[in-house]
Amino acid sequence: MTAAASTPKGERRRAALVEAAADLLVEGGFEAIRHRAVAERAGLPLASTTYYFDSLDDLVTAAVAHRCRVDLDAGKAQLAALGTEHRDVNALVEVVLDQLLGEDTTYDAVLLRYERLVTTGRRPYLRPVMRAMQAEFHELLTEIFARSGKPVDRKRLAEIIALVDGAVVNALIEVDPDPRAVARTMLRDALS
C-alpha cells in the first residue's frame, strides 16, 4: 500500500475502490472489473485505480478477497444464530446451501458465483487468496454440521461440496434451471 493509502482519506478511497470492484464482480463477473468502471462506481477519478493499485490484477485480487470476506462474515453471522440444537436434515440442507450458493439464489447470481470459482483457475494470482478463504469456509461448514448434530470430517465435507457443486453445474444447463432445488434434492438424499 502506498504512503497516501495509509492516511485516513487514502484508506477510505482504497476501500471505496475495493468495494466498487467487488460489487462489479458480483454483478458482472471478472470482465466487469475495469479501471474506468471501478472508478465511476466508487465516485473517484480514474487515476485513483492506478494510484492505489499496482495493476488491475491487484485490484481484482482485493475485490475477490473483499467479496469472500463478506460471504464469510455472513456465514459466521448465520452460524452464531444457529445455536447448538439438533436440526432435521431439511433445515441443515438449507443452511449449507445458503453457505455454498450465497444469499441471492437467482440463476444469474448462482451462475456468476460459479464463474468466479472456475475463472480463478485461469487467474493463478488469485489462488493464494482463494485457498486461504476456502480453509476458513471449510471450518465454517464443519462447525455448522457439528452444531447441527451431524459432524463431518474433512473427506466427507469435500464430498458434500463436490456433490453440491456438481448438481449446480449440471442444473445450470437445464431448460428451466433451478440450481438450488436440484442441489437441495441431491444434498438431502446424501445426508439422509
Stockholm file with secondary structure:
# STOCKHOLM 1.0

chainA/1-192         MTAAASTPKGERRRAALVEAAADLLVEGGFEAIRHRAVAERAGLPLASTTYYFDSLDDLVTAAVAHRCRVDLDAGKAQLAALGTEHRDVNALVEVVLDQLLGEDTTYDAVLLRYERLVTTGRRPYLRPVMRAMQAEFHELLTEIFARSGKPVDRKRLAEIIALVDGAVVNALIEVDPDPRAVARTMLRDALS
#=GR chainA/1-192 SS CCTGGGSHHHHHHHHHHHHHHHHHHHHHCGGGCCHHHHHHHHTSCTHHHHHHCSSHHHHHHHHHHHHHHHHHHHHHHHHHHHCSCCCCHHHHHHHHHHHHHCSCCSHHHHHHHHHHHHHHTTCGGGHHHHHHHHHHHHHHHHHHHHHTTCCCCHHHHHHHHHHHHHHHHHHTTSSSCCHHHHHHHHHHHHHC
#=GC SS_cons         CCTGGGSHHHHHHHHHHHHHHHHHHHHHCGGGCCHHHHHHHHTSCTHHHHHHCSSHHHHHHHHHHHHHHHHHHHHHHHHHHHCSCCCCHHHHHHHHHHHHHCSCCSHHHHHHHHHHHHHHTTCGGGHHHHHHHHHHHHHHHHHHHHHTTCCCCHHHHHHHHHHHHHHHHHHTTSSSCCHHHHHHHHHHHHHC
//
